[in-house]
Amino acid sequence: MLKHVICATAVAYATAVTSVSAAQIKLVQDEAYAPYMGVEYGQATGIWADFIAEALTRVDGDYDVVVEALPWSRAVNLVETGQAHGLVGTYFRPDSRPWLGTYSTSPVIEKVSVYCREGVAQSDWAYPDDFAGLTFGNNAGFGSPGKAFFEMVDAGSITLQEAQTTEQNLKKLEKGRIDCYVQEQLAAEMVINEKGIAGVVRVLDTSAEAAHIGFRADWQDEESQKFIADFNAALQSMMDDGTVAEIVSRTVGG
């Protein structure tokens, strides 16, 4: 059997709930998180799609892998409910995502920042405590703002509005519909520059987050463990020989 890879160049786009066959490994990613994850003409695109496509050329074994791009909250749900094997680009969130058990090697570290309307916040504020009383935007299903932030939301100290994409949140910020927004720096800056978003400033950095593929905790058979080990070895080889850096540079045009 030939290795069957459906990835960055030929990806099925998820439009409905689909079951996972025993032989197929389904990975799901966000459709609107450039430059890391996106979709074009029904195909998963972005840095992560390229990482996966290259890694699979380095893996020994007859793995049938499909990568699907869809709204992040939907991607999260598919993995949580057992309809996909891995969540692409997730941070390590054992408390909020206990259904993820094994994480891939992390090829990238993402810098997470707070963006606010001009004059709303100060760079010397403590995050998230000093932002009490403000309204924040967030991408639906994203855990980027962190545990302490969501505890303040639950306590009513911070008001939260969620939208599906980075662009939607930044436009809401520009129009004054929200006060601040927490997002990965490269993802936010690309939209700000490309869409000409005005009146928005990066106030401070909150964290540096390792991004992984998180695999379902109940996907623990012999085949899954071999695939994850082989895939991790491939990712590590890409990091060692400069392929990861080359993919990132090529994608962002640096």
Wavefront OBJ file of the C-alpha trace (Angstrom):
o trace
v 0.000 0.000 0.000
v 1.376 3.389 -0.938
v 1.498 6.138 1.650
v -1.651 8.198 1.126
v -1.301 11.822 2.202
v -4.044 14.387 1.851
v -2.551 17.613 3.104
v -1.674 21.124 1.964
v -2.124 20.394 -1.722
v -5.222 18.213 -1.574
v -7.284 18.598 1.567
v -10.919 17.763 2.216
v -12.727 20.744 3.723
v -15.016 19.816 6.615
v -18.544 21.078 6.079
v -20.433 18.490 8.120
v -19.853 15.986 10.903
v -17.926 13.051 9.501
v -16.830 9.837 11.129
v -13.226 8.702 11.341
v -12.387 5.417 9.663
v -10.119 3.014 11.496
v -7.389 3.379 8.871
v -7.502 7.147 8.502
v -5.778 9.679 10.742
v -7.708 12.939 10.741
v -6.060 16.166 11.855
v -8.073 19.383 12.091
v -6.885 22.992 12.042
v -8.288 26.508 12.111
v -9.437 28.060 8.830
v -8.748 31.695 9.781
v -5.524 32.018 11.753
v -3.005 33.289 9.217
v -0.120 32.799 8.811
v -0.252 29.619 10.880
v -3.495 28.090 9.616
v -5.977 28.913 6.868
v -7.987 27.525 3.977
v -8.036 28.232 0.250
v -10.370 26.532 -2.224
v -11.205 23.898 0.373
v -7.572 23.108 1.123
v -5.803 23.568 4.441
v -3.054 26.156 4.107
v -0.543 27.996 6.244
v 2.602 27.246 8.187
v 1.161 24.219 9.960
v -0.180 22.636 6.759
v 3.296 22.966 5.255
v 4.903 21.519 8.386
v 2.622 18.494 8.209
v 3.050 17.949 4.474
v 6.839 17.990 4.778
v 6.908 15.838 7.914
v 4.822 13.162 6.245
v 7.377 12.858 3.446
v 9.917 11.934 6.122
v 7.795 9.374 7.960
v 8.290 5.664 7.343
v 4.963 3.855 7.248
v 1.745 3.576 5.298
v -0.312 6.240 7.049
v -3.525 7.606 5.582
v -3.561 11.196 6.857
v -6.087 13.921 6.130
v -5.895 17.541 7.304
v -9.132 19.536 7.405
v -9.539 23.290 7.908
v -12.666 24.674 9.600
v -13.686 27.181 12.276
v -11.551 26.666 15.380
v -14.445 25.976 17.741
v -15.639 23.293 15.314
v -12.149 21.786 15.080
v -11.950 21.628 18.870
v -15.358 19.949 19.038
v -14.442 17.299 16.470
v -11.427 16.198 18.474
v -13.233 16.390 21.802
v -16.095 14.233 20.508
v -13.843 11.624 18.916
v -14.446 12.616 15.292
v -10.833 13.616 14.663
v -7.535 12.403 16.046
v -5.495 15.568 16.441
v -5.958 19.310 17.001
v -3.359 21.252 15.025
v -1.722 24.321 16.558
v -3.052 23.926 20.092
v -1.293 25.226 23.177
v -0.745 22.941 26.176
v -4.036 23.314 28.057
v -4.525 20.215 30.264
v -7.139 21.891 32.473
v -9.447 23.144 29.728
v -8.728 20.316 27.260
v -8.330 17.152 29.342
v -9.421 15.086 26.337
v -6.037 15.791 24.741
v -3.477 13.317 26.035
v -0.357 13.416 23.875
v 1.263 16.460 22.304
v 3.587 16.589 19.333
v 6.987 18.180 19.330
v 6.540 21.952 19.121
v 8.166 23.465 16.021
v 7.144 27.062 16.818
v 6.830 29.378 19.805
v 4.048 31.939 19.477
v 4.214 35.325 21.240
v 0.844 36.325 22.695
v 0.079 40.028 23.191
v -2.685 42.351 24.374
v -3.963 44.812 21.759
v -6.155 47.707 22.832
v -7.680 50.881 21.474
v -5.327 53.823 21.893
v -5.520 55.331 25.365
v -7.424 52.440 26.955
v -4.551 50.682 28.738
v -0.962 51.246 29.839
v 2.137 49.170 29.114
v 2.983 48.944 32.832
v -0.345 47.323 33.734
v -0.339 43.835 35.224
v -2.168 41.329 33.039
v -4.974 40.459 33.445
v -5.706 42.067 36.842
v -5.379 45.716 35.782
v -7.709 45.172 32.816
v -10.735 44.627 35.065
v -13.837 46.433 33.858
v -12.897 46.264 30.171
v -14.527 44.377 27.315
v -12.272 41.942 25.465
v -12.613 40.169 22.176
v -11.448 36.615 21.592
v -11.466 34.108 18.767
v -14.184 31.563 19.561
v -12.675 28.595 21.360
v -9.197 30.151 21.724
v -7.446 29.743 25.060
v -4.806 32.381 24.263
v -5.859 34.850 27.009
v -4.931 32.288 29.683
v -6.492 30.712 32.751
v -6.386 33.804 34.989
v -8.144 35.844 32.294
v -11.017 33.376 31.981
v -11.346 33.231 35.759
v -11.905 37.003 35.706
v -14.476 36.546 32.928
v -16.293 33.934 35.022
v -16.201 36.294 37.997
v -17.681 39.119 35.924
v -14.577 41.324 36.190
v -13.959 41.226 32.442
v -16.627 41.171 29.724
v -15.918 38.800 26.844
v -17.213 38.895 23.268
v -16.129 36.167 20.864
v -15.881 36.257 17.080
v -14.654 33.661 14.617
v -11.578 35.376 13.185
v -8.677 37.657 14.023
v -9.851 40.164 11.414
v -13.340 40.348 12.909
v -11.959 40.995 16.380
v -9.496 43.647 15.223
v -12.217 45.451 13.276
v -14.428 45.418 16.374
v -11.497 46.871 18.283
v -10.964 49.569 15.653
v -14.643 50.533 15.771
v -14.685 50.722 19.567
v -17.035 47.781 20.066
v -14.456 46.129 22.333
v -11.618 47.617 24.401
v -8.878 45.020 24.049
v -8.028 41.757 22.347
v -5.492 39.036 23.136
v -3.879 37.388 20.128
v -0.644 35.900 18.849
v 1.582 38.733 17.703
v 2.376 37.619 14.152
v -1.259 36.704 13.433
v -2.489 40.074 14.687
v 0.184 42.209 13.036
v -0.409 40.623 9.626
v -4.096 41.579 9.734
v -3.383 45.065 11.083
v -0.945 45.728 8.242
v -2.915 44.066 5.442
v -6.285 45.590 6.379
v -4.998 48.984 7.498
v -6.452 48.677 10.993
v -6.067 52.050 12.756
v -6.196 53.222 16.359
v -5.041 49.883 17.747
v -1.821 49.463 19.750
v 0.060 46.484 21.163
v 0.069 47.253 24.876
v 2.092 44.385 26.306
v 3.124 40.773 25.796
v 1.452 38.165 27.993
v 3.264 34.927 27.219
v 5.265 32.838 24.806
v 3.328 29.692 23.934
v 4.624 26.484 22.393
v 2.229 25.290 19.671
v 1.656 21.572 19.108
v -0.615 19.019 17.531
v -2.637 17.702 20.442
v -3.762 14.100 20.030
v -6.868 12.618 21.657
v -6.267 11.039 25.049
v -8.287 7.969 24.085
v -6.312 7.412 20.874
v -3.652 5.248 22.456
v -3.367 2.058 20.389
v -0.121 0.700 18.989
v -0.567 2.372 15.596
v -1.218 5.781 17.141
v 1.866 5.627 19.321
v 4.032 4.628 16.379
v 2.612 7.414 14.205
v 3.140 10.060 16.887
v 6.707 8.900 17.522
v 7.501 8.846 13.786
v 5.861 12.238 13.252
v 7.763 13.785 16.168
v 11.041 12.469 14.789
v 10.224 14.025 11.419
v 9.381 17.395 12.991
v 12.604 17.321 14.976
v 14.624 16.619 11.847
v 12.944 19.610 10.180
v 13.893 21.808 13.106
v 17.467 20.523 13.064
v 18.087 21.031 9.336
v 16.459 24.471 9.081
v 13.325 23.405 7.212
v 10.991 24.774 9.886
v 12.662 28.186 9.782
v 12.575 28.176 5.969
v 8.830 27.404 5.910
v 8.065 30.203 8.378
v 10.218 32.700 6.465
v 8.684 31.750 3.135
v 5.135 32.031 4.465
v 5.500 35.434 6.093
v 7.658 36.791 3.291
v 10.681 37.425 5.459
l 1 2 3 4 5 6 7 8 9 10 11 12 13 14 15 16 17 18 19 20 21 22 23 24 25 26 27 28 29 30 31 32 33 34 35 36 37 38 39 40 41 42 43 44 45 46 47 48 49 50 51 52 53 54 55 56 57 58 59 60 61 62 63 64 65 66 67 68 69 70 71 72 73 74 75 76 77 78 79 80 81 82 83 84 85 86 87 88 89 90 91 92 93 94 95 96 97 98 99 100 101 102 103 104 105 106 107 108 109 110 111 112 113 114 115 116 117 118 119 120 121 122 123 124 125 126 127 128 129 130 131 132 133 134 135 136 137 138 139 140 141 142 143 144 145 146 147 148 149 150 151 152 153 154 155 156 157 158 159 160 161 162 163 164 165 166 167 168 169 170 171 172 173 174 175 176 177 178 179 180 181 182 183 184 185 186 187 188 189 190 191 192 193 194 195 196 197 198 199 200 201 202 203 204 205 206 207 208 209 210 211 212 213 214 215 216 217 218 219 220 221 222 223 224 225 226 227 228 229 230 231 232 233 234 235 236 237 238 239 240 241 242 243 244 245 246 247 248 249 250 251 252 253 254
